[in-house]
């Protein structure tokens, strides 16, 4: 049976346009269930993002094997949800709004994440 968890990403920029931390209080940490091959019975796990009333850039960092790896995800209000499948071994995920330019002021649009997993 699939399970779902969702939450809003707080208003306010966590990262500047270069990915440097501005306000860590706007970062959210997600602890996903262990995906397939880990012996816990979960199969596949996805993390997706959606917005409305504007576009957003999200900095997403995954922690696996003692190392953080960051990427950016562009979320558009006129498009579908965007995201990725979480690979086996990922222990935690960090997400936060990121400025698109130095003068970006679009920090209040509705933006959320969805964690979906198959059991």
PyMOL commands that set and color helices and strands:
alter all, ss='L'
color gray80, all
select helices_A, chain A and resi 24-26
alter helices_A, ss='H'
color red, helices_A
select strands_A, chain A and resi 2-8+28-30+45-52+56-64+67-75+82-86+90-98+110-118
alter strands_A, ss='S'
color yellow, strands_A
deselect
rebuild
show_as cartoon
